[in-house]
């Protein structure tokens, strides 16, 4: 009985592999570049690409449970549909899919809309899956720590509606728990959705205040300049992706990411501990190792 993890060398996927290994699972990791797969010796490494049907057929052979993560890419939707169809062809009836929080409210945002489309495919084709719907990753803000500490501003245009930011370590642990629950069940389990959120729903001003307290000096939130956000992102990512991120930020401003009643309690019970907070993250970042 083997669990295959796609996206296994990324931030979330790598942590899922670690969580599964810790729990004694038989893990196989799908990678494009085996040289980056520095996993424990017990992890099986298979080389493949999400658009290479033959490599996916080979990687999925003998797999009982699939973790599907598709990185943000122009053809993300196609990659996911191909993978799920090949999984069905291979007889895999136990799936955990990493989607996104409330994709139906962000339909003009390409990578949200694509993930929501995949959710619809899973549902309409009767696939047995847990759909994980994470909110904004707390760990995304590692990319702006130098701006926060060096310039005294929190630059992410997240607005005043509030985002239930979640730590990627909590995402990975919930994913591993769900993968093993499905893997170990006597029969394939029905479709289920789990919102992955953090313990606090934070605005831009809230996050700046946390940084101010942690660093012991004022950190400002300059506002909701999504055009400037896109311009800055274009310095280190393709234009299409920067625009996608801008559209996401604009939905942050108008919709936010507000957890449903019971989300935090459900996750706390599932993990058996409190969820990691943004303050925990900021304190870790600000404290030298």
ZADO-1210 file (C-alpha; in nm, 4 decimals, padded with zeros to 6 digits):
<atoms>
<atom x="00.0000" y="00.0000" z="00.0000" code="UNK" pos="1"/>
<atom x="00.1804" y="00.3103" z="-00.1288" code="UNK" pos="2"/>
<atom x="00.1041" y="00.6814" z="-00.0951" code="UNK" pos="3"/>
<atom x="00.2230" y="00.8950" z="-00.3874" code="UNK" pos="4"/>
<atom x="00.2980" y="01.2619" z="-00.3194" code="UNK" pos="5"/>
<atom x="00.3105" y="01.5053" z="-00.6123" code="UNK" pos="6"/>
<atom x="00.4743" y="01.8452" z="-00.5708" code="UNK" pos="7"/>
<atom x="00.6997" y="01.6661" z="-00.3264" code="UNK" pos="8"/>
<atom x="01.0005" y="01.8995" z="-00.3457" code="UNK" pos="9"/>
<atom x="00.7950" y="02.2130" z="-00.2773" code="UNK" pos="10"/>
<atom x="00.7323" y="02.3727" z="00.0610" code="UNK" pos="11"/>
<atom x="00.4102" y="02.1864" z="00.1397" code="UNK" pos="12"/>
<atom x="00.4860" y="01.8620" z="-00.0428" code="UNK" pos="13"/>
<atom x="00.8238" y="01.8164" z="00.1235" code="UNK" pos="14"/>
<atom x="00.6678" y="01.8577" z="00.4679" code="UNK" pos="15"/>
<atom x="00.3945" y="01.6073" z="00.3813" code="UNK" pos="16"/>
<atom x="00.6568" y="01.3497" z="00.2845" code="UNK" pos="17"/>
<atom x="00.8314" y="01.4126" z="00.6167" code="UNK" pos="18"/>
<atom x="00.5058" y="01.3761" z="00.8102" code="UNK" pos="19"/>
<atom x="00.4200" y="01.0515" z="00.6335" code="UNK" pos="20"/>
<atom x="00.7658" y="00.9046" z="00.6894" code="UNK" pos="21"/>
<atom x="00.7427" y="00.9974" z="01.0575" code="UNK" pos="22"/>
<atom x="00.4174" y="00.8015" z="01.0736" code="UNK" pos="23"/>
<atom x="00.5689" y="00.4936" z="00.9109" code="UNK" pos="24"/>
<atom x="00.3908" y="00.5180" z="00.5748" code="UNK" pos="25"/>
<atom x="00.5147" y="00.3679" z="00.2476" code="UNK" pos="26"/>
<atom x="00.5805" y="00.6876" z="00.0507" code="UNK" pos="27"/>
<atom x="00.6594" y="00.7486" z="-00.3144" code="UNK" pos="28"/>
<atom x="00.7580" y="01.0999" z="-00.4293" code="UNK" pos="29"/>
<atom x="00.6996" y="01.2249" z="-00.7824" code="UNK" pos="30"/>
<atom x="00.9733" y="01.4690" z="-00.8871" code="UNK" pos="31"/>
<atom x="01.0851" y="01.6379" z="-01.2061" code="UNK" pos="32"/>
<atom x="01.4468" y="01.6545" z="-01.0914" code="UNK" pos="33"/>
<atom x="01.5640" y="01.3604" z="-00.8768" code="UNK" pos="34"/>
<atom x="01.8741" y="01.5585" z="-00.7724" code="UNK" pos="35"/>
<atom x="01.6463" y="01.7785" z="-00.5589" code="UNK" pos="36"/>
<atom x="01.4819" y="01.4813" z="-00.3882" code="UNK" pos="37"/>
<atom x="01.6882" y="01.4665" z="-00.0698" code="UNK" pos="38"/>
<atom x="01.4416" y="01.2471" z="00.1151" code="UNK" pos="39"/>
<atom x="01.5011" y="00.9640" z="00.3636" code="UNK" pos="40"/>
<atom x="01.6155" y="00.6390" z="00.2047" code="UNK" pos="41"/>
<atom x="01.2768" y="00.4793" z="00.2680" code="UNK" pos="42"/>
<atom x="01.1057" y="00.7173" z="00.0223" code="UNK" pos="43"/>
<atom x="01.0690" y="00.5861" z="-00.3313" code="UNK" pos="44"/>
<atom x="01.1656" y="00.8454" z="-00.5939" code="UNK" pos="45"/>
<atom x="00.9978" y="00.8479" z="-00.9352" code="UNK" pos="46"/>
<atom x="01.0819" y="01.0973" z="-01.2071" code="UNK" pos="47"/>
<atom x="00.7897" y="01.2445" z="-01.3940" code="UNK" pos="48"/>
<atom x="00.6122" y="01.5495" z="-01.5254" code="UNK" pos="49"/>
<atom x="00.2483" y="01.6404" z="-01.4752" code="UNK" pos="50"/>
<atom x="00.1990" y="01.6760" z="-01.8515" code="UNK" pos="51"/>
<atom x="00.3840" y="01.3564" z="-01.9419" code="UNK" pos="52"/>
<atom x="00.1121" y="01.0920" z="-01.9524" code="UNK" pos="53"/>
<atom x="00.3533" y="00.7996" z="-01.9810" code="UNK" pos="54"/>
<atom x="00.5580" y="00.9111" z="-01.6791" code="UNK" pos="55"/>
<atom x="00.2411" y="00.9587" z="-01.4744" code="UNK" pos="56"/>
<atom x="00.1121" y="00.6148" z="-01.5689" code="UNK" pos="57"/>
<atom x="00.4403" y="00.4681" z="-01.4519" code="UNK" pos="58"/>
<atom x="00.4464" y="00.6715" z="-01.1301" code="UNK" pos="59"/>
<atom x="00.0838" y="00.5874" z="-01.0438" code="UNK" pos="60"/>
<atom x="00.1283" y="00.2133" z="-01.0978" code="UNK" pos="61"/>
<atom x="00.0897" y="00.0251" z="-00.7704" code="UNK" pos="62"/>
<atom x="-00.0234" y="00.3356" z="-00.5800" code="UNK" pos="63"/>
<atom x="-00.3158" y="00.3053" z="-00.3391" code="UNK" pos="64"/>
<atom x="-00.3495" y="00.6695" z="-00.2259" code="UNK" pos="65"/>
<atom x="-00.2650" y="00.9933" z="-00.4092" code="UNK" pos="66"/>
<atom x="-00.1792" y="01.3385" z="-00.2783" code="UNK" pos="67"/>
<atom x="-00.2315" y="01.5833" z="-00.5644" code="UNK" pos="68"/>
<atom x="-00.0707" y="01.9261" z="-00.5523" code="UNK" pos="69"/>
<atom x="-00.0433" y="02.1376" z="-00.8658" code="UNK" pos="70"/>
<atom x="00.1817" y="02.4412" z="-00.8575" code="UNK" pos="71"/>
<atom x="00.0590" y="02.7730" z="-00.9971" code="UNK" pos="72"/>
<atom x="00.1261" y="02.7508" z="-01.3714" code="UNK" pos="73"/>
<atom x="-00.0494" y="02.8552" z="-01.6929" code="UNK" pos="74"/>
<atom x="-00.1545" y="02.4933" z="-01.7498" code="UNK" pos="75"/>
<atom x="-00.2275" y="02.4043" z="-01.3849" code="UNK" pos="76"/>
<atom x="-00.5881" y="02.3060" z="-01.4609" code="UNK" pos="77"/>
<atom x="-00.4847" y="02.0727" z="-01.7435" code="UNK" pos="78"/>
<atom x="-00.2179" y="01.9128" z="-01.5244" code="UNK" pos="79"/>
<atom x="-00.4707" y="01.8386" z="-01.2511" code="UNK" pos="80"/>
<atom x="-00.7318" y="01.6925" z="-01.4844" code="UNK" pos="81"/>
<atom x="-00.4769" y="01.4685" z="-01.6536" code="UNK" pos="82"/>
<atom x="-00.3467" y="01.3453" z="-01.3167" code="UNK" pos="83"/>
<atom x="-00.6947" y="01.2675" z="-01.1844" code="UNK" pos="84"/>
<atom x="-00.7974" y="01.0863" z="-01.5003" code="UNK" pos="85"/>
<atom x="-00.4820" y="00.8762" z="-01.4906" code="UNK" pos="86"/>
<atom x="-00.5418" y="00.8066" z="-01.1214" code="UNK" pos="87"/>
<atom x="-00.8893" y="00.6803" z="-01.2063" code="UNK" pos="88"/>
<atom x="-00.7458" y="00.4717" z="-01.4903" code="UNK" pos="89"/>
<atom x="-00.4938" y="00.3227" z="-01.2446" code="UNK" pos="90"/>
<atom x="-00.7710" y="00.2317" z="-01.0011" code="UNK" pos="91"/>
<atom x="-00.6663" y="00.4773" z="-00.7302" code="UNK" pos="92"/>
<atom x="-00.9729" y="00.5383" z="-00.5137" code="UNK" pos="93"/>
<atom x="-00.8151" y="00.7300" z="-00.2270" code="UNK" pos="94"/>
<atom x="-00.7181" y="01.0904" z="-00.3025" code="UNK" pos="95"/>
<atom x="-00.6301" y="01.4063" z="-00.1130" code="UNK" pos="96"/>
<atom x="-00.6341" y="01.7197" z="-00.3295" code="UNK" pos="97"/>
<atom x="-00.4829" y="02.0538" z="-00.2252" code="UNK" pos="98"/>
<atom x="-00.7265" y="02.3160" z="-00.3498" code="UNK" pos="99"/>
<atom x="-00.7741" y="02.6711" z="-00.2180" code="UNK" pos="100"/>
<atom x="-01.0002" y="02.8471" z="00.0293" code="UNK" pos="101"/>
<atom x="-01.3395" y="02.9524" z="-00.1095" code="UNK" pos="102"/>
<atom x="-01.2400" y="02.9269" z="-00.4748" code="UNK" pos="103"/>
<atom x="-01.5998" y="02.9950" z="-00.5750" code="UNK" pos="104"/>
<atom x="-01.5614" y="03.3513" z="-00.4429" code="UNK" pos="105"/>
<atom x="-01.2423" y="03.4141" z="-00.6440" code="UNK" pos="106"/>
<atom x="-01.3496" y="03.2945" z="-00.9873" code="UNK" pos="107"/>
<atom x="-01.1742" y="03.5760" z="-01.1759" code="UNK" pos="108"/>
<atom x="-00.8412" y="03.4711" z="-01.0222" code="UNK" pos="109"/>
<atom x="-00.6839" y="03.2131" z="-01.2557" code="UNK" pos="110"/>
<atom x="-00.5271" y="02.9760" z="-01.0046" code="UNK" pos="111"/>
<atom x="-00.8305" y="02.9898" z="-00.7740" code="UNK" pos="112"/>
<atom x="-01.0732" y="02.9302" z="-01.0586" code="UNK" pos="113"/>
<atom x="-00.8661" y="02.6376" z="-01.1851" code="UNK" pos="114"/>
<atom x="-00.8625" y="02.4686" z="-00.8455" code="UNK" pos="115"/>
<atom x="-01.2358" y="02.5214" z="-00.8061" code="UNK" pos="116"/>
<atom x="-01.2832" y="02.3598" z="-01.1471" code="UNK" pos="117"/>
<atom x="-01.0845" y="02.0585" z="-01.0291" code="UNK" pos="118"/>
<atom x="-01.3081" y="02.0347" z="-00.7224" code="UNK" pos="119"/>
<atom x="-01.6097" y="02.0207" z="-00.9541" code="UNK" pos="120"/>
<atom x="-01.4492" y="01.7427" z="-01.1579" code="UNK" pos="121"/>
<atom x="-01.3790" y="01.5416" z="-00.8437" code="UNK" pos="122"/>
<atom x="-01.7394" y="01.5812" z="-00.7345" code="UNK" pos="123"/>
<atom x="-01.9064" y="01.5193" z="-01.0689" code="UNK" pos="124"/>
<atom x="-01.6930" y="01.2141" z="-01.1508" code="UNK" pos="125"/>
<atom x="-01.7589" y="01.0616" z="-00.8105" code="UNK" pos="126"/>
<atom x="-01.3933" y="01.0407" z="-00.7079" code="UNK" pos="127"/>
<atom x="-01.3268" y="00.9510" z="-00.3455" code="UNK" pos="128"/>
<atom x="-01.1292" y="01.2449" z="-00.2128" code="UNK" pos="129"/>
<atom x="-01.0596" y="01.4834" z="00.0683" code="UNK" pos="130"/>
<atom x="-01.0425" y="01.8363" z="-00.0712" code="UNK" pos="131"/>
<atom x="-00.8195" y="02.0550" z="00.1433" code="UNK" pos="132"/>
<atom x="-00.8946" y="02.4262" z="00.1084" code="UNK" pos="133"/>
<atom x="-00.6096" y="02.6305" z="00.2614" code="UNK" pos="134"/>
<atom x="-00.6328" y="03.0035" z="00.3218" code="UNK" pos="135"/>
<atom x="-00.3369" y="03.2390" z="00.2727" code="UNK" pos="136"/>
<atom x="-00.0097" y="03.0738" z="00.3704" code="UNK" pos="137"/>
<atom x="00.1532" y="03.2504" z="00.6654" code="UNK" pos="138"/>
<atom x="00.4887" y="03.1346" z="00.5288" code="UNK" pos="139"/>
<atom x="00.4390" y="03.3400" z="00.2112" code="UNK" pos="140"/>
<atom x="00.5494" y="03.6326" z="00.4241" code="UNK" pos="141"/>
<atom x="00.9036" y="03.5007" z="00.4427" code="UNK" pos="142"/>
<atom x="00.9374" y="03.6760" z="00.1079" code="UNK" pos="143"/>
<atom x="00.8766" y="04.0167" z="00.2691" code="UNK" pos="144"/>
<atom x="01.0636" y="03.9781" z="00.5981" code="UNK" pos="145"/>
<atom x="01.3522" y="04.1968" z="00.4732" code="UNK" pos="146"/>
<atom x="01.1058" y="04.4708" z="00.3779" code="UNK" pos="147"/>
<atom x="00.9438" y="04.4494" z="00.7208" code="UNK" pos="148"/>
<atom x="01.2709" y="04.4533" z="00.9148" code="UNK" pos="149"/>
<atom x="01.4633" y="04.6844" z="00.6827" code="UNK" pos="150"/>
<atom x="01.2028" y="04.9437" z="00.5831" code="UNK" pos="151"/>
<atom x="00.9512" y="04.9239" z="00.8654" code="UNK" pos="152"/>
<atom x="00.6484" y="04.8386" z="00.6533" code="UNK" pos="153"/>
<atom x="00.4316" y="04.5333" z="00.5954" code="UNK" pos="154"/>
<atom x="00.3852" y="04.5511" z="00.2164" code="UNK" pos="155"/>
<atom x="00.1342" y="04.2749" z="00.1387" code="UNK" pos="156"/>
<atom x="-00.1982" y="04.4329" z="00.0283" code="UNK" pos="157"/>
<atom x="-00.4261" y="04.2071" z="00.2296" code="UNK" pos="158"/>
<atom x="-00.6861" y="04.4687" z="00.3189" code="UNK" pos="159"/>
<atom x="-00.9282" y="04.5121" z="00.6058" code="UNK" pos="160"/>
<atom x="-01.1717" y="04.2219" z="00.5565" code="UNK" pos="161"/>
<atom x="-00.9349" y="03.9733" z="00.7191" code="UNK" pos="162"/>
<atom x="-00.7490" y="03.6568" z="00.6183" code="UNK" pos="163"/>
<atom x="-00.7469" y="03.3390" z="00.8284" code="UNK" pos="164"/>
<atom x="-00.3782" y="03.2798" z="00.7584" code="UNK" pos="165"/>
<atom x="-00.2527" y="02.9222" z="00.8018" code="UNK" pos="166"/>
<atom x="00.0945" y="02.7820" z="00.8664" code="UNK" pos="167"/>
<atom x="00.2184" y="02.5386" z="00.6002" code="UNK" pos="168"/>
<atom x="00.3299" y="02.2989" z="00.8748" code="UNK" pos="169"/>
<atom x="-00.0313" y="02.2685" z="00.9859" code="UNK" pos="170"/>
<atom x="-00.1388" y="02.2141" z="00.6242" code="UNK" pos="171"/>
<atom x="00.1152" y="01.9351" z="00.5845" code="UNK" pos="172"/>
<atom x="00.0200" y="01.7626" z="00.9069" code="UNK" pos="173"/>
<atom x="-00.3525" y="01.7692" z="00.8277" code="UNK" pos="174"/>
<atom x="-00.2766" y="01.6373" z="00.4782" code="UNK" pos="175"/>
<atom x="-00.0725" y="01.3483" z="00.6205" code="UNK" pos="176"/>
<atom x="-00.3479" y="01.2631" z="00.8686" code="UNK" pos="177"/>
<atom x="-00.6076" y="01.2615" z="00.5907" code="UNK" pos="178"/>
<atom x="-00.3890" y="01.0554" z="00.3582" code="UNK" pos="179"/>
<atom x="-00.3414" y="00.7911" z="00.6242" code="UNK" pos="180"/>
<atom x="-00.7084" y="00.7964" z="00.7218" code="UNK" pos="181"/>
<atom x="-00.8025" y="00.7205" z="00.3625" code="UNK" pos="182"/>
<atom x="-00.5182" y="00.4758" z="00.3135" code="UNK" pos="183"/>
<atom x="-00.6103" y="00.2741" z="00.6212" code="UNK" pos="184"/>
<atom x="-00.9886" y="00.2766" z="00.5740" code="UNK" pos="185"/>
<atom x="-01.1457" y="-00.0597" z="00.4950" code="UNK" pos="186"/>
<atom x="-01.3195" y="00.0908" z="00.1924" code="UNK" pos="187"/>
<atom x="-01.2796" y="00.4166" z="-00.0061" code="UNK" pos="188"/>
<atom x="-01.4251" y="00.7078" z="00.1896" code="UNK" pos="189"/>
<atom x="-01.6726" y="00.9576" z="00.0406" code="UNK" pos="190"/>
<atom x="-01.5797" y="01.3086" z="-00.0689" code="UNK" pos="191"/>
<atom x="-01.5075" y="01.5578" z="00.2072" code="UNK" pos="192"/>
<atom x="-01.3928" y="01.9201" z="00.2228" code="UNK" pos="193"/>
<atom x="-01.1765" y="02.0664" z="00.4977" code="UNK" pos="194"/>
<atom x="-01.1033" y="02.4378" z="00.5290" code="UNK" pos="195"/>
<atom x="-00.7443" y="02.4911" z="00.6414" code="UNK" pos="196"/>
<atom x="-00.7237" y="02.8125" z="00.8403" code="UNK" pos="197"/>
<atom x="-00.5226" y="02.9650" z="01.1206" code="UNK" pos="198"/>
<atom x="-00.6395" y="03.0610" z="01.4677" code="UNK" pos="199"/>
<atom x="-00.6712" y="03.4320" z="01.3862" code="UNK" pos="200"/>
<atom x="-00.8356" y="03.6294" z="01.1054" code="UNK" pos="201"/>
<atom x="-00.5998" y="03.9198" z="01.0396" code="UNK" pos="202"/>
<atom x="-00.6101" y="04.2482" z="00.8490" code="UNK" pos="203"/>
<atom x="-00.3093" y="04.4320" z="00.7116" code="UNK" pos="204"/>
<atom x="-00.3158" y="04.6616" z="01.0133" code="UNK" pos="205"/>
<atom x="-00.3321" y="04.3604" z="01.2472" code="UNK" pos="206"/>
<atom x="-00.0256" y="04.2009" z="01.0889" code="UNK" pos="207"/>
<atom x="00.1702" y="04.5263" z="01.1065" code="UNK" pos="208"/>
<atom x="00.0785" y="04.5509" z="01.4762" code="UNK" pos="209"/>
<atom x="00.2071" y="04.1977" z="01.5392" code="UNK" pos="210"/>
<atom x="00.5373" y="04.2814" z="01.3732" code="UNK" pos="211"/>
<atom x="00.5572" y="04.6037" z="01.5765" code="UNK" pos="212"/>
<atom x="00.5185" y="04.4104" z="01.9010" code="UNK" pos="213"/>
<atom x="00.7582" y="04.1331" z="01.8029" code="UNK" pos="214"/>
<atom x="01.0301" y="04.3682" z="01.6734" code="UNK" pos="215"/>
<atom x="00.9779" y="04.6341" z="01.9402" code="UNK" pos="216"/>
<atom x="00.9485" y="04.9198" z="01.6907" code="UNK" pos="217"/>
<atom x="00.6738" y="05.0627" z="01.4706" code="UNK" pos="218"/>
<atom x="00.5874" y="04.8709" z="01.1542" code="UNK" pos="219"/>
<atom x="00.3374" y="05.0419" z="00.9244" code="UNK" pos="220"/>
<atom x="00.0783" y="04.9047" z="00.6861" code="UNK" pos="221"/>
<atom x="00.0965" y="05.1394" z="00.3865" code="UNK" pos="222"/>
<atom x="-00.2343" y="05.0358" z="00.2346" code="UNK" pos="223"/>
<atom x="-00.3930" y="04.8419" z="-00.0456" code="UNK" pos="224"/>
<atom x="-00.1914" y="04.9293" z="-00.3545" code="UNK" pos="225"/>
<atom x="-00.2516" y="04.6241" z="-00.5731" code="UNK" pos="226"/>
<atom x="-00.1075" y="04.7930" z="-00.8831" code="UNK" pos="227"/>
<atom x="00.2191" y="04.8556" z="-00.6994" code="UNK" pos="228"/>
<atom x="00.2086" y="04.4973" z="-00.5723" code="UNK" pos="229"/>
<atom x="00.1887" y="04.3666" z="-00.9291" code="UNK" pos="230"/>
<atom x="00.4713" y="04.5960" z="-01.0382" code="UNK" pos="231"/>
<atom x="00.6985" y="04.4711" z="-00.7594" code="UNK" pos="232"/>
<atom x="00.6181" y="04.1067" z="-00.8301" code="UNK" pos="233"/>
<atom x="00.7074" y="04.1479" z="-01.1980" code="UNK" pos="234"/>
<atom x="01.0691" y="04.1983" z="-01.0920" code="UNK" pos="235"/>
<atom x="01.1027" y="03.8286" z="-01.0052" code="UNK" pos="236"/>
<atom x="00.8131" y="03.6394" z="-01.1628" code="UNK" pos="237"/>
<atom x="00.6447" y="03.6239" z="-01.5066" code="UNK" pos="238"/>
<atom x="00.3940" y="03.8950" z="-01.5887" code="UNK" pos="239"/>
<atom x="00.1009" y="03.6510" z="-01.6058" code="UNK" pos="240"/>
<atom x="00.1758" y="03.5269" z="-01.2541" code="UNK" pos="241"/>
<atom x="00.2189" y="03.8764" z="-01.1116" code="UNK" pos="242"/>
<atom x="-00.1185" y="03.9721" z="-01.2593" code="UNK" pos="243"/>
<atom x="-00.2751" y="03.6562" z="-01.1133" code="UNK" pos="244"/>
<atom x="-00.1410" y="03.7558" z="-00.7699" code="UNK" pos="245"/>
<atom x="-00.2759" y="04.1083" z="-00.8122" code="UNK" pos="246"/>
<atom x="-00.6219" y="03.9727" z="-00.8912" code="UNK" pos="247"/>
<atom x="-00.5986" y="03.7581" z="-00.5796" code="UNK" pos="248"/>
<atom x="-00.5034" y="04.0587" z="-00.3680" code="UNK" pos="249"/>
<atom x="-00.7971" y="04.2556" z="-00.5075" code="UNK" pos="250"/>
<atom x="-01.0289" y="03.9796" z="-00.3887" code="UNK" pos="251"/>
<atom x="-00.8588" y="03.9917" z="-00.0480" code="UNK" pos="252"/>
<atom x="-00.9701" y="04.3545" z="-00.0302" code="UNK" pos="253"/>
<atom x="-01.3315" y="04.2872" z="-00.1255" code="UNK" pos="254"/>
<atom x="-01.3987" y="03.9389" z="00.0130" code="UNK" pos="255"/>
<atom x="-01.1198" y="03.8404" z="00.2502" code="UNK" pos="256"/>
<atom x="-01.0805" y="03.4826" z="00.3731" code="UNK" pos="257"/>
<atom x="-01.3183" y="03.4386" z="00.6631" code="UNK" pos="258"/>
<atom x="-01.3371" y="03.0943" z="00.8276" code="UNK" pos="259"/>
<atom x="-01.6673" y="02.9174" z="00.8692" code="UNK" pos="260"/>
<atom x="-01.8092" y="02.8410" z="01.2114" code="UNK" pos="261"/>
<atom x="-01.6262" y="02.5436" z="01.3583" code="UNK" pos="262"/>
<atom x="-01.3258" y="02.5480" z="01.1227" code="UNK" pos="263"/>
<atom x="-01.0685" y="02.6321" z="01.3906" code="UNK" pos="264"/>
<atom x="-01.2165" y="02.3880" z="01.6401" code="UNK" pos="265"/>
<atom x="-01.2250" y="02.1088" z="01.3814" code="UNK" pos="266"/>
<atom x="-00.8577" y="02.1527" z="01.2947" code="UNK" pos="267"/>
<atom x="-00.7534" y="02.1838" z="01.6579" code="UNK" pos="268"/>
<atom x="-00.9277" y="01.8554" z="01.7338" code="UNK" pos="269"/>
<atom x="-00.7774" y="01.6877" z="01.4268" code="UNK" pos="270"/>
<atom x="-00.4231" y="01.7933" z="01.5185" code="UNK" pos="271"/>
<atom x="-00.4673" y="01.7494" z="01.8929" code="UNK" pos="272"/>
<atom x="-00.3004" y="02.0850" z="01.9594" code="UNK" pos="273"/>
<atom x="-00.3499" y="02.4585" z="01.8977" code="UNK" pos="274"/>
<atom x="-00.2974" y="02.5899" z="01.5459" code="UNK" pos="275"/>
<atom x="00.0203" y="02.7870" z="01.4798" code="UNK" pos="276"/>
<atom x="-00.0413" y="03.1603" z="01.4759" code="UNK" pos="277"/>
<atom x="00.1016" y="03.4505" z="01.2786" code="UNK" pos="278"/>
<atom x="00.2587" y="03.5758" z="01.6003" code="UNK" pos="279"/>
<atom x="00.4372" y="03.2404" z="01.6352" code="UNK" pos="280"/>
<atom x="00.5694" y="03.2809" z="01.2812" code="UNK" pos="281"/>
<atom x="00.6828" y="03.6408" z="01.3296" code="UNK" pos="282"/>
<atom x="00.8574" y="03.5513" z="01.6543" code="UNK" pos="283"/>
<atom x="01.0429" y="03.2646" z="01.4862" code="UNK" pos="284"/>
<atom x="01.1504" y="03.4882" z="01.1979" code="UNK" pos="285"/>
<atom x="01.2636" y="03.7676" z="01.4290" code="UNK" pos="286"/>
<atom x="01.4555" y="03.5410" z="01.6652" code="UNK" pos="287"/>
<atom x="01.8018" y="03.4378" z="01.5384" code="UNK" pos="288"/>
<atom x="01.8609" y="03.0638" z="01.5383" code="UNK" pos="289"/>
</atoms>
